[in-house]
Amino acid sequence: MRKCVRCNNEMKEELEIKVDMQSYGISVTRKGIFGKKIVKPQIAVCPKCGEISFFIENVNLLKE
Ligand SMILES: [Zn+2]
């Protein structure tokens, strides 16, 4: 369980962010216009203060 960086409250993680009408969401890619897609970031929201944190569950994918 993630803790809020602001108030140390438990954050909710079963949520996602939509940025367009097709519900593709957002993704983390290598730099560049057609950067290789690495992973879809997840978010956690603090129900107390509303802080949103982006995080990647499998950070091993970044070690290349
Ligand atoms: Zn908070």
N, CA, C, O and the ligand as a Tripos MOL2 file, in Angstrom:
@<TRIPOS>MOLECULE
protein
  257   255    65     0     0
PROTEIN
NO_CHARGES

@<TRIPOS>ATOM
      1 N           0.8460   -1.2110    0.0000 N.3       1 MET1
      2 CA          0.0000    0.0000    0.0000 C.3       1 MET1
      3 C           0.8780    1.2570    0.0000 C.2       1 MET1
      4 O           1.8080    1.3840    0.7970 O.2       1 MET1
      5 N           0.5590    2.1770   -0.9100 N.am      2 ARG2
      6 CA          1.3370    3.4110   -0.9770 C.3       2 ARG2
      7 C           0.8180    4.4230    0.0400 C.2       2 ARG2
      8 O          -0.3750    4.4900    0.3370 O.2       2 ARG2
      9 N           1.7390    5.1880    0.5500 N.am      3 LYS3
     10 CA          1.3630    6.2490    1.4860 C.3       3 LYS3
     11 C           1.4860    7.5930    0.7880 C.2       3 LYS3
     12 O           2.3920    7.8010   -0.0190 O.2       3 LYS3
     13 N           0.5870    8.4910    1.0960 N.am      4 CYS4
     14 CA          0.6070    9.8240    0.5170 C.3       4 CYS4
     15 C           1.8720   10.5610    0.9350 C.2       4 CYS4
     16 O           2.2430   10.5530    2.1090 O.2       4 CYS4
     17 N           2.5450   11.2090   -0.0450 N.am      5 VAL5
     18 CA          3.7780   11.9280    0.2750 C.3       5 VAL5
     19 C           3.4860   13.1900    1.0790 C.2       5 VAL5
     20 O           4.3790   13.7310    1.7310 O.2       5 VAL5
     21 N           2.2670   13.6500    1.0370 N.am      6 ARG6
     22 CA          1.9180   14.8820    1.7520 C.3       6 ARG6
     23 C           1.4210   14.6210    3.1670 C.2       6 ARG6
     24 O           1.9070   15.2300    4.1200 O.2       6 ARG6
     25 N           0.4590   13.7200    3.3070 N.am      7 CYS7
     26 CA         -0.1420   13.5500    4.6260 C.3       7 CYS7
     27 C           0.0210   12.1420    5.1940 C.2       7 CYS7
     28 O          -0.4910   11.8430    6.2730 O.2       7 CYS7
     29 N           0.7340   11.2750    4.4670 N.am      8 ASN8
     30 CA          1.0350    9.9400    4.9610 C.3       8 ASN8
     31 C          -0.1970    9.0440    5.1160 C.2       8 ASN8
     32 O          -0.1570    8.0300    5.8130 O.2       8 ASN8
     33 N          -1.2900    9.4350    4.4560 N.am      9 ASN9
     34 CA         -2.5050    8.6370    4.4840 C.3       9 ASN9
     35 C          -2.3740    7.4790    3.4950 C.2       9 ASN9
     36 O          -1.5680    7.5620    2.5680 O.2       9 ASN9
     37 N          -3.1420    6.4030    3.6660 N.am     10 GLU10
     38 CA         -3.1240    5.3140    2.6960 C.3      10 GLU10
     39 C          -3.7990    5.7510    1.4080 C.2      10 GLU10
     40 O          -4.8670    6.3620    1.4410 O.2      10 GLU10
     41 N          -3.1840    5.4410    0.2700 N.am     11 MET11
     42 CA         -3.7210    5.8790   -1.0110 C.3      11 MET11
     43 C          -4.5050    4.7690   -1.6860 C.2      11 MET11
     44 O          -4.2530    3.5860   -1.4540 O.2      11 MET11
     45 N          -5.4560    5.1570   -2.5230 N.am     12 LYS12
     46 CA         -6.2380    4.1920   -3.2900 C.3      12 LYS12
     47 C          -5.5500    3.9670   -4.6280 C.2      12 LYS12
     48 O          -5.1470    4.9220   -5.2920 O.2      12 LYS12
     49 N          -5.4130    2.6850   -5.0280 N.am     13 GLU13
     50 CA         -4.6620    2.3790   -6.2490 C.3      13 GLU13
     51 C          -5.5160    1.7710   -7.3560 C.2      13 GLU13
     52 O          -5.0380    1.6120   -8.4790 O.2      13 GLU13
     53 N          -6.7530    1.4330   -7.0680 N.am     14 GLU14
     54 CA         -7.5630    0.7770   -8.0950 C.3      14 GLU14
     55 C          -8.2750    1.8070   -8.9730 C.2      14 GLU14
     56 O          -9.4900    1.7560   -9.1610 O.2      14 GLU14
     57 N          -7.4840    2.7460   -9.5070 N.am     15 LEU15
     58 CA         -8.0130    3.8340  -10.3130 C.3      15 LEU15
     59 C          -7.1390    3.9750  -11.5400 C.2      15 LEU15
     60 O          -6.0290    3.4450  -11.5800 O.2      15 LEU15
     61 N          -7.6260    4.6790  -12.5300 N.am     16 GLU16
     62 CA         -6.7680    4.9850  -13.6690 C.3      16 GLU16
     63 C          -7.1160    6.3340  -14.2500 C.2      16 GLU16
     64 O          -8.1910    6.8800  -13.9980 O.2      16 GLU16
     65 N          -6.1850    6.8690  -15.0370 N.am     17 ILE17
     66 CA         -6.3680    8.1730  -15.6590 C.3      17 ILE17
     67 C          -6.6410    7.9900  -17.1380 C.2      17 ILE17
     68 O          -5.9460    7.2300  -17.8130 O.2      17 ILE17
     69 N          -7.6350    8.6720  -17.6350 N.am     18 LYS18
     70 CA         -7.9270    8.6440  -19.0690 C.3      18 LYS18
     71 C          -7.5840   10.0160  -19.6370 C.2      18 LYS18
     72 O          -7.9600   11.0410  -19.0670 O.2      18 LYS18
     73 N          -6.8750   10.0340  -20.7500 N.am     19 VAL19
     74 CA         -6.5320   11.3170  -21.3430 C.3      19 VAL19
     75 C          -7.2320   11.5740  -22.6630 C.2      19 VAL19
     76 O          -7.1850   12.6960  -23.1670 O.2      19 VAL19
     77 N          -7.8800   10.5730  -23.2400 N.am     20 ASP20
     78 CA         -8.5670   10.8430  -24.4970 C.3      20 ASP20
     79 C          -9.8520   10.0400  -24.5990 C.2      20 ASP20
     80 O         -10.1620    9.2330  -23.7220 O.2      20 ASP20
     81 N         -10.5940   10.2640  -25.6680 N.am     21 MET21
     82 CA        -11.9070    9.6540  -25.8110 C.3      21 MET21
     83 C         -11.8400    8.1570  -26.0570 C.2      21 MET21
     84 O         -12.8100    7.4410  -25.8100 O.2      21 MET21
     85 N         -10.6970    7.6810  -26.5430 N.am     22 GLN22
     86 CA        -10.6060    6.2540  -26.8470 C.3      22 GLN22
     87 C         -10.0910    5.4300  -25.6710 C.2      22 GLN22
     88 O          -9.8690    4.2240  -25.7820 O.2      22 GLN22
     89 N          -9.9110    6.0930  -24.5720 N.am     23 SER23
     90 CA         -9.4970    5.3880  -23.3610 C.3      23 SER23
     91 C          -8.1580    4.6790  -23.4870 C.2      23 SER23
     92 O          -7.9620    3.6150  -22.9000 O.2      23 SER23
     93 N          -7.2370    5.2570  -24.2460 N.am     24 TYR24
     94 CA         -5.9210    4.6370  -24.3420 C.3      24 TYR24
     95 C          -5.0970    4.8740  -23.0860 C.2      24 TYR24
     96 O          -4.1400    4.1510  -22.8100 O.2      24 TYR24
     97 N          -5.4750    5.8810  -22.3420 N.am     25 GLY25
     98 CA         -4.6850    6.1930  -21.1630 C.3      25 GLY25
     99 C          -3.3520    6.7890  -21.5640 C.2      25 GLY25
    100 O          -3.2210    7.3330  -22.6610 O.2      25 GLY25
    101 N          -2.3830    6.6960  -20.7120 N.am     26 ILE26
    102 CA         -1.0630    7.2300  -21.0250 C.3      26 ILE26
    103 C          -0.0510    6.1280  -20.8120 C.2      26 ILE26
    104 O          -0.3220    5.1420  -20.1260 O.2      26 ILE26
    105 N           1.1270    6.3010  -21.4090 N.am     27 SER27
    106 CA          2.1460    5.2910  -21.2350 C.3      27 SER27
    107 C           3.5010    5.9540  -21.0700 C.2      27 SER27
    108 O           3.6950    7.1040  -21.4640 O.2      27 SER27
    109 N           4.4170    5.2360  -20.4970 N.am     28 VAL28
    110 CA          5.7940    5.7010  -20.3460 C.3      28 VAL28
    111 C           6.5920    5.1020  -21.4880 C.2      28 VAL28
    112 O           6.5570    3.8910  -21.7060 O.2      28 VAL28
    113 N           7.3190    5.9520  -22.2240 N.am     29 THR29
    114 CA          8.0910    5.4780  -23.3640 C.3      29 THR29
    115 C           9.5220    5.9790  -23.2740 C.2      29 THR29
    116 O           9.8410    6.8670  -22.4840 O.2      29 THR29
    117 N          10.3820    5.3870  -24.1050 N.am     30 ARG30
    118 CA         11.7250    5.9370  -24.2520 C.3      30 ARG30
    119 C          11.5840    7.2780  -24.9340 C.2      30 ARG30
    120 O          10.5980    7.5090  -25.6340 O.2      30 ARG30
    121 N          12.5510    8.1770  -24.7480 N.am     31 LYS31
    122 CA         12.5000    9.4920  -25.3810 C.3      31 LYS31
    123 C          12.5140    9.3680  -26.8950 C.2      31 LYS31
    124 O          13.1270    8.4540  -27.4470 O.2      31 LYS31
    125 N          11.8300   10.2970  -27.5660 N.am     32 GLY32
    126 CA         11.7610   10.2570  -29.0140 C.3      32 GLY32
    127 C          10.3190   10.1780  -29.4510 C.2      32 GLY32
    128 O           9.4530    9.7480  -28.6900 O.2      32 GLY32
    129 N          10.0600   10.5940  -30.6810 N.am     33 ILE33
    130 CA          8.6800   10.6510  -31.1510 C.3      33 ILE33
    131 C           8.0140    9.2860  -31.1480 C.2      33 ILE33
    132 O           6.8680    9.1480  -30.7190 O.2      33 ILE33
    133 N           8.7330    8.2730  -31.6290 N.am     34 PHE34
    134 CA          8.1670    6.9300  -31.6300 C.3      34 PHE34
    135 C           8.8780    6.0630  -30.6020 C.2      34 PHE34
    136 O           9.2430    4.9150  -30.8560 O.2      34 PHE34
    137 N           9.0550    6.6530  -29.4510 N.am     35 GLY35
    138 CA          9.7510    5.9350  -28.3890 C.3      35 GLY35
    139 C           9.0920    4.6190  -28.0640 C.2      35 GLY35
    140 O           7.8680    4.4910  -28.0940 O.2      35 GLY35
    141 N           9.9060    3.6580  -27.7580 N.am     36 LYS36
    142 CA          9.4160    2.3390  -27.4020 C.3      36 LYS36
    143 C           8.5660    2.4190  -26.1440 C.2      36 LYS36
    144 O           8.9830    2.9700  -25.1260 O.2      36 LYS36
    145 N           7.3850    1.8670  -26.2350 N.am     37 LYS37
    146 CA          6.5010    1.8660  -25.0790 C.3      37 LYS37
    147 C           7.0610    0.9220  -24.0150 C.2      37 LYS37
    148 O           7.3760   -0.2340  -24.2990 O.2      37 LYS37
    149 N           7.1760    1.4100  -22.8320 N.am     38 ILE38
    150 CA          7.7290    0.5760  -21.7670 C.3      38 ILE38
    151 C           6.6180   -0.0110  -20.9160 C.2      38 ILE38
    152 O           6.5020   -1.2280  -20.7700 O.2      38 ILE38
    153 N           5.8290    0.8490  -20.3740 N.am     39 VAL39
    154 CA          4.8350    0.3480  -19.4340 C.3      39 VAL39
    155 C           3.7720    1.4120  -19.2060 C.2      39 VAL39
    156 O           4.0140    2.6050  -19.3850 O.2      39 VAL39
    157 N           2.6280    0.9690  -18.8210 N.am     40 LYS40
    158 CA          1.5510    1.8830  -18.4850 C.3      40 LYS40
    159 C           1.6620    2.2630  -17.0070 C.2      40 LYS40
    160 O           1.6060    1.3930  -16.1380 O.2      40 LYS40
    161 N           1.8170    3.5460  -16.7230 N.am     41 PRO41
    162 CA          1.9250    3.9170  -15.3170 C.3      41 PRO41
    163 C           0.6010    3.7580  -14.5970 C.2      41 PRO41
    164 O          -0.4670    3.8630  -15.1990 O.2      41 PRO41
    165 N           0.6820    3.5120  -13.3390 N.am     42 GLN42
    166 CA         -0.5210    3.4260  -12.5180 C.3      42 GLN42
    167 C          -0.5780    4.6600  -11.6270 C.2      42 GLN42
    168 O           0.4230    5.3530  -11.4450 O.2      42 GLN42
    169 N          -1.7220    4.9180  -11.0920 N.am     43 ILE43
    170 CA         -1.8290    6.0470  -10.1880 C.3      43 ILE43
    171 C          -2.3760    5.6060   -8.8480 C.2      43 ILE43
    172 O          -3.0490    4.5820   -8.7260 O.2      43 ILE43
    173 N          -2.0700    6.3980   -7.8620 N.am     44 ALA44
    174 CA         -2.6370    6.2160   -6.5310 C.3      44 ALA44
    175 C          -3.1630    7.5850   -6.1020 C.2      44 ALA44
    176 O          -2.5070    8.6060   -6.3060 O.2      44 ALA44
    177 N          -4.3330    7.5930   -5.5150 N.am     45 VAL45
    178 CA         -4.9340    8.8520   -5.0950 C.3      45 VAL45
    179 C          -5.1640    8.8220   -3.5830 C.2      45 VAL45
    180 O          -5.6720    7.8450   -3.0340 O.2      45 VAL45
    181 N          -4.7800    9.9050   -2.9350 N.am     46 CYS46
    182 CA         -5.0010   10.0060   -1.4990 C.3      46 CYS46
    183 C          -6.4410   10.4620   -1.2630 C.2      46 CYS46
    184 O          -6.8350   11.5310   -1.7300 O.2      46 CYS46
    185 N          -7.2230    9.6650   -0.5470 N.am     47 PRO47
    186 CA         -8.6210   10.0390   -0.3050 C.3      47 PRO47
    187 C          -8.7550   11.1750    0.6980 C.2      47 PRO47
    188 O          -9.8430   11.7240    0.8770 O.2      47 PRO47
    189 N          -7.6680   11.5240    1.3430 N.am     48 LYS48
    190 CA         -7.7190   12.5720    2.3620 C.3      48 LYS48
    191 C          -7.4380   13.9510    1.7740 C.2      48 LYS48
    192 O          -8.2060   14.8860    1.9980 O.2      48 LYS48
    193 N          -6.3330   14.0850    1.0150 N.am     49 CYS49
    194 CA         -5.9550   15.4030    0.5020 C.3      49 CYS49
    195 C          -6.0600   15.5070   -1.0120 C.2      49 CYS49
    196 O          -5.9290   16.6020   -1.5600 O.2      49 CYS49
    197 N          -6.2950   14.3870   -1.7060 N.am     50 GLY50
    198 CA         -6.4470   14.4340   -3.1550 C.3      50 GLY50
    199 C          -5.1540   14.3420   -3.9270 C.2      50 GLY50
    200 O          -5.1670   14.4470   -5.1540 O.2      50 GLY50
    201 N          -4.0410   14.1510   -3.2540 N.am     51 GLU51
    202 CA         -2.7490   14.0120   -3.9290 C.3      51 GLU51
    203 C          -2.7840   12.8160   -4.8800 C.2      51 GLU51
    204 O          -3.2720   11.7420   -4.5290 O.2      51 GLU51
    205 N          -2.2570   13.0210   -6.0930 N.am     52 ILE52
    206 CA         -2.1640   11.9240   -7.0560 C.3      52 ILE52
    207 C          -0.7040   11.5840   -7.2730 C.2      52 ILE52
    208 O           0.1210   12.4640   -7.5150 O.2      52 ILE52
    209 N          -0.3920   10.3040   -7.1840 N.am     53 SER53
    210 CA          0.9680    9.8360   -7.4540 C.3      53 SER53
    211 C           0.9570    8.9140   -8.6570 C.2      53 SER53
    212 O           0.1120    8.0250   -8.7580 O.2      53 SER53
    213 N           1.8970    9.1250   -9.5720 N.am     54 PHE54
    214 CA          2.1070    8.1850  -10.6580 C.3      54 PHE54
    215 C           3.1780    7.2130  -10.2130 C.2      54 PHE54
    216 O           4.1580    7.6060   -9.5810 O.2      54 PHE54
    217 N           2.9950    5.9550  -10.5400 N.am     55 PHE55
    218 CA          4.0490    5.0080  -10.2280 C.3      55 PHE55
    219 C           4.0200    3.8480  -11.2110 C.2      55 PHE55
    220 O           3.0180    3.5960  -11.8800 O.2      55 PHE55
    221 N           5.1400    3.1560  -11.2790 N.am     56 ILE56
    222 CA          5.2700    1.9760  -12.1290 C.3      56 ILE56
    223 C           5.5150    0.7950  -11.2180 C.2      56 ILE56
    224 O           6.4160    0.8040  -10.3790 O.2      56 ILE56
    225 N           4.6780   -0.2390  -11.4050 N.am     57 GLU57
    226 CA          4.7550   -1.3710  -10.5030 C.3      57 GLU57
    227 C           6.0470   -2.1670  -10.7040 C.2      57 GLU57
    228 O           6.7430   -2.4910   -9.7420 O.2      57 GLU57
    229 N           6.3560   -2.4770  -11.9620 N.am     58 ASN58
    230 CA          7.5440   -3.2790  -12.2410 C.3      58 ASN58
    231 C           8.7010   -2.3840  -12.6810 C.2      58 ASN58
    232 O           8.9010   -2.1710  -13.8770 O.2      58 ASN58
    233 N           9.4570   -1.8630  -11.7280 N.am     59 VAL59
    234 CA         10.5520   -0.9520  -12.0490 C.3      59 VAL59
    235 C          11.7190   -1.6740  -12.7310 C.2      59 VAL59
    236 O          12.6160   -1.0250  -13.2680 O.2      59 VAL59
    237 N          11.7120   -2.9940  -12.7140 N.am     60 ASN60
    238 CA         12.7840   -3.7430  -13.3870 C.3      60 ASN60
    239 C          12.7560   -3.5110  -14.8960 C.2      60 ASN60
    240 O          13.7690   -3.6770  -15.5760 O.2      60 ASN60
    241 N          11.5770   -3.1230  -15.4180 N.am     61 LEU61
    242 CA         11.4680   -2.8750  -16.8550 C.3      61 LEU61
    243 C          12.2980   -1.6700  -17.2650 C.2      61 LEU61
    244 O          12.6060   -1.5170  -18.4470 O.2      61 LEU61
    245 N          12.6690   -0.8140  -16.3280 N.am     62 LEU62
    246 CA         13.4480    0.3790  -16.6340 C.3      62 LEU62
    247 C          14.9500    0.0890  -16.6380 C.2      62 LEU62
    248 O          15.7420    0.8870  -17.1400 O.2      62 LEU62
    249 N          15.3260   -1.0360  -16.0850 N.am     63 LYS63
    250 CA         16.7500   -1.3770  -16.0350 C.3      63 LYS63
    251 C          17.1290   -2.0980  -17.3170 C.2      63 LYS63
    252 O          16.8640   -3.2890  -17.4810 O.2      63 LYS63
    253 N          17.7520   -1.3580  -18.2220 N.am     64 GLU64
    254 CA         18.0960   -1.9530  -19.5120 C.3      64 GLU64
    255 C          19.4740   -1.5510  -19.9370 C.2      64 GLU64
    256 O          19.9340   -1.9590  -21.0030 O.2      64 GLU64
    257 ZN         -2.7800   12.9160    1.3060 Zn       65 ZN65
@<TRIPOS>BOND
     1     1     2 1
     2     2     3 1
     3     3     4 2
     4     3     5 am
     5     5     6 1
     6     6     7 1
     7     7     8 2
     8     7     9 am
     9     9    10 1
    10    10    11 1
    11    11    12 2
    12    11    13 am
    13    13    14 1
    14    14    15 1
    15    15    16 2
    16    15    17 am
    17    17    18 1
    18    18    19 1
    19    19    20 2
    20    19    21 am
    21    21    22 1
    22    22    23 1
    23    23    24 2
    24    23    25 am
    25    25    26 1
    26    26    27 1
    27    27    28 2
    28    27    29 am
    29    29    30 1
    30    30    31 1
    31    31    32 2
    32    31    33 am
    33    33    34 1
    34    34    35 1
    35    35    36 2
    36    35    37 am
    37    37    38 1
    38    38    39 1
    39    39    40 2
    40    39    41 am
    41    41    42 1
    42    42    43 1
    43    43    44 2
    44    43    45 am
    45    45    46 1
    46    46    47 1
    47    47    48 2
    48    47    49 am
    49    49    50 1
    50    50    51 1
    51    51    52 2
    52    51    53 am
    53    53    54 1
    54    54    55 1
    55    55    56 2
    56    55    57 am
    57    57    58 1
    58    58    59 1
    59    59    60 2
    60    59    61 am
    61    61    62 1
    62    62    63 1
    63    63    64 2
    64    63    65 am
    65    65    66 1
    66    66    67 1
    67    67    68 2
    68    67    69 am
    69    69    70 1
    70    70    71 1
    71    71    72 2
    72    71    73 am
    73    73    74 1
    74    74    75 1
    75    75    76 2
    76    75    77 am
    77    77    78 1
    78    78    79 1
    79    79    80 2
    80    79    81 am
    81    81    82 1
    82    82    83 1
    83    83    84 2
    84    83    85 am
    85    85    86 1
    86    86    87 1
    87    87    88 2
    88    87    89 am
    89    89    90 1
    90    90    91 1
    91    91    92 2
    92    91    93 am
    93    93    94 1
    94    94    95 1
    95    95    96 2
    96    95    97 am
    97    97    98 1
    98    98    99 1
    99    99   100 2
   100    99   101 am
   101   101   102 1
   102   102   103 1
   103   103   104 2
   104   103   105 am
   105   105   106 1
   106   106   107 1
   107   107   108 2
   108   107   109 am
   109   109   110 1
   110   110   111 1
   111   111   112 2
   112   111   113 am
   113   113   114 1
   114   114   115 1
   115   115   116 2
   116   115   117 am
   117   117   118 1
   118   118   119 1
   119   119   120 2
   120   119   121 am
   121   121   122 1
   122   122   123 1
   123   123   124 2
   124   123   125 am
   125   125   126 1
   126   126   127 1
   127   127   128 2
   128   127   129 am
   129   129   130 1
   130   130   131 1
   131   131   132 2
   132   131   133 am
   133   133   134 1
   134   134   135 1
   135   135   136 2
   136   135   137 am
   137   137   138 1
   138   138   139 1
   139   139   140 2
   140   139   141 am
   141   141   142 1
   142   142   143 1
   143   143   144 2
   144   143   145 am
   145   145   146 1
   146   146   147 1
   147   147   148 2
   148   147   149 am
   149   149   150 1
   150   150   151 1
   151   151   152 2
   152   151   153 am
   153   153   154 1
   154   154   155 1
   155   155   156 2
   156   155   157 am
   157   157   158 1
   158   158   159 1
   159   159   160 2
   160   159   161 am
   161   161   162 1
   162   162   163 1
   163   163   164 2
   164   163   165 am
   165   165   166 1
   166   166   167 1
   167   167   168 2
   168   167   169 am
   169   169   170 1
   170   170   171 1
   171   171   172 2
   172   171   173 am
   173   173   174 1
   174   174   175 1
   175   175   176 2
   176   175   177 am
   177   177   178 1
   178   178   179 1
   179   179   180 2
   180   179   181 am
   181   181   182 1
   182   182   183 1
   183   183   184 2
   184   183   185 am
   185   185   186 1
   186   186   187 1
   187   187   188 2
   188   187   189 am
   189   189   190 1
   190   190   191 1
   191   191   192 2
   192   191   193 am
   193   193   194 1
   194   194   195 1
   195   195   196 2
   196   195   197 am
   197   197   198 1
   198   198   199 1
   199   199   200 2
   200   199   201 am
   201   201   202 1
   202   202   203 1
   203   203   204 2
   204   203   205 am
   205   205   206 1
   206   206   207 1
   207   207   208 2
   208   207   209 am
   209   209   210 1
   210   210   211 1
   211   211   212 2
   212   211   213 am
   213   213   214 1
   214   214   215 1
   215   215   216 2
   216   215   217 am
   217   217   218 1
   218   218   219 1
   219   219   220 2
   220   219   221 am
   221   221   222 1
   222   222   223 1
   223   223   224 2
   224   223   225 am
   225   225   226 1
   226   226   227 1
   227   227   228 2
   228   227   229 am
   229   229   230 1
   230   230   231 1
   231   231   232 2
   232   231   233 am
   233   233   234 1
   234   234   235 1
   235   235   236 2
   236   235   237 am
   237   237   238 1
   238   238   239 1
   239   239   240 2
   240   239   241 am
   241   241   242 1
   242   242   243 1
   243   243   244 2
   244   243   245 am
   245   245   246 1
   246   246   247 1
   247   247   248 2
   248   247   249 am
   249   249   250 1
   250   250   251 1
   251   251   252 2
   252   251   253 am
   253   253   254 1
   254   254   255 1
   255   255   256 2
@<TRIPOS>SUBSTRUCTURE
     1 MET1         2 RESIDUE 1 A MET
     2 ARG2         6 RESIDUE 1 A ARG
     3 LYS3        10 RESIDUE 1 A LYS
     4 CYS4        14 RESIDUE 1 A CYS
     5 VAL5        18 RESIDUE 1 A VAL
     6 ARG6        22 RESIDUE 1 A ARG
     7 CYS7        26 RESIDUE 1 A CYS
     8 ASN8        30 RESIDUE 1 A ASN
     9 ASN9        34 RESIDUE 1 A ASN
    10 GLU10       38 RESIDUE 1 A GLU
    11 MET11       42 RESIDUE 1 A MET
    12 LYS12       46 RESIDUE 1 A LYS
    13 GLU13       50 RESIDUE 1 A GLU
    14 GLU14       54 RESIDUE 1 A GLU
    15 LEU15       58 RESIDUE 1 A LEU
    16 GLU16       62 RESIDUE 1 A GLU
    17 ILE17       66 RESIDUE 1 A ILE
    18 LYS18       70 RESIDUE 1 A LYS
    19 VAL19       74 RESIDUE 1 A VAL
    20 ASP20       78 RESIDUE 1 A ASP
    21 MET21       82 RESIDUE 1 A MET
    22 GLN22       86 RESIDUE 1 A GLN
    23 SER23       90 RESIDUE 1 A SER
    24 TYR24       94 RESIDUE 1 A TYR
    25 GLY25       98 RESIDUE 1 A GLY
    26 ILE26      102 RESIDUE 1 A ILE
    27 SER27      106 RESIDUE 1 A SER
    28 VAL28      110 RESIDUE 1 A VAL
    29 THR29      114 RESIDUE 1 A THR
    30 ARG30      118 RESIDUE 1 A ARG
    31 LYS31      122 RESIDUE 1 A LYS
    32 GLY32      126 RESIDUE 1 A GLY
    33 ILE33      130 RESIDUE 1 A ILE
    34 PHE34      134 RESIDUE 1 A PHE
    35 GLY35      138 RESIDUE 1 A GLY
    36 LYS36      142 RESIDUE 1 A LYS
    37 LYS37      146 RESIDUE 1 A LYS
    38 ILE38      150 RESIDUE 1 A ILE
    39 VAL39      154 RESIDUE 1 A VAL
    40 LYS40      158 RESIDUE 1 A LYS
    41 PRO41      162 RESIDUE 1 A PRO
    42 GLN42      166 RESIDUE 1 A GLN
    43 ILE43      170 RESIDUE 1 A ILE
    44 ALA44      174 RESIDUE 1 A ALA
    45 VAL45      178 RESIDUE 1 A VAL
    46 CYS46      182 RESIDUE 1 A CYS
    47 PRO47      186 RESIDUE 1 A PRO
    48 LYS48      190 RESIDUE 1 A LYS
    49 CYS49      194 RESIDUE 1 A CYS
    50 GLY50      198 RESIDUE 1 A GLY
    51 GLU51      202 RESIDUE 1 A GLU
    52 ILE52      206 RESIDUE 1 A ILE
    53 SER53      210 RESIDUE 1 A SER
    54 PHE54      214 RESIDUE 1 A PHE
    55 PHE55      218 RESIDUE 1 A PHE
    56 ILE56      222 RESIDUE 1 A ILE
    57 GLU57      226 RESIDUE 1 A GLU
    58 ASN58      230 RESIDUE 1 A ASN
    59 VAL59      234 RESIDUE 1 A VAL
    60 ASN60      238 RESIDUE 1 A ASN
    61 LEU61      242 RESIDUE 1 A LEU
    62 LEU62      246 RESIDUE 1 A LEU
    63 LYS63      250 RESIDUE 1 A LYS
    64 GLU64      254 RESIDUE 1 A GLU
    65 ZN65       257 GROUP 0 **** ****
